[in-house]
């Protein structure tokens, strides 16, 4: 059985199209004062790379990676407690 290719994700923020960048900015604006974790999760769900998310929220890709890692661990911890 052949393996299906993963959905293409932009590798860097510079690869975002103008439309994608505008839609991401609208999403961030609508989220208002939401924290970095919620914004990063929303942008990741929109299929953006860590580098693209970092540029949009004004931080580094390493910080975004760490925030998303911690969010996954928190979600896994809640599932185990049930």
C-alpha positions in Angstrom: 0.0 0.0 0.0 1.4 3.4 -1.0 1.9 6.0 1.6 -0.1 9.2 1.0 2.0 12.4 1.0 1.5 14.8 3.8 -0.4 17.9 3.1 2.0 20.6 1.9 3.0 23.1 4.6 4.8 26.3 4.1 8.4 26.0 5.3 9.0 29.6 6.1 6.9 32.7 6.7 8.2 34.2 3.5 6.4 31.5 1.6 3.0 32.7 2.8 0.9 34.1 0.0 -0.5 37.5 0.4 -4.0 36.1 0.9 -2.8 33.6 3.5 -1.0 36.3 5.5 -4.0 38.6 5.4 -6.3 35.8 6.6 -3.9 34.9 9.4 -3.9 38.6 10.4 -7.7 38.7 10.5 -7.8 35.5 12.6 -5.3 37.1 15.1 -7.3 40.3 15.2 -10.5 38.4 15.9 -8.8 36.5 18.7 -8.0 39.8 20.4 -6.2 39.4 23.8 -6.0 35.6 23.6 -2.6 34.2 24.7 0.2 33.0 22.6 -0.8 29.4 23.1 -4.3 29.9 21.7 -3.1 31.9 18.8 -0.4 29.4 18.0 -2.8 26.5 18.1 -5.3 28.4 15.9 -2.6 29.2 13.3 -1.3 25.6 13.4 -4.8 24.4 12.8 -4.8 26.7 9.7 -1.8 24.7 8.5 1.0 27.3 9.1 4.6 26.4 9.9 6.2 27.4 13.2 8.3 30.0 11.3 5.2 31.5 9.8 3.4 31.6 13.1 6.4 33.2 14.8 6.6 36.0 12.2 2.8 36.7 12.6 2.9 36.8 16.4 6.3 38.5 16.7 8.5 35.8 18.3 10.9 33.1 17.3 10.1 29.7 15.7 11.7 28.0 18.7 9.3 29.7 21.1 6.4 28.7 19.0 7.6 25.1 18.9 8.0 25.0 22.7 4.5 26.5 23.2 2.9 24.0 20.9 4.9 21.2 22.5 3.6 22.2 26.0 0.0 22.5 24.6 0.2 18.9 23.3 1.6 17.6 26.6 -1.2 19.4 28.5 -3.8 17.9 26.2 -2.3 14.4 26.7 -2.2 14.8 30.4 -5.9 15.7 30.5 -6.8 12.7 28.4 -4.9 10.4 30.8 -6.7 11.7 33.9 -10.1 10.9 32.6 
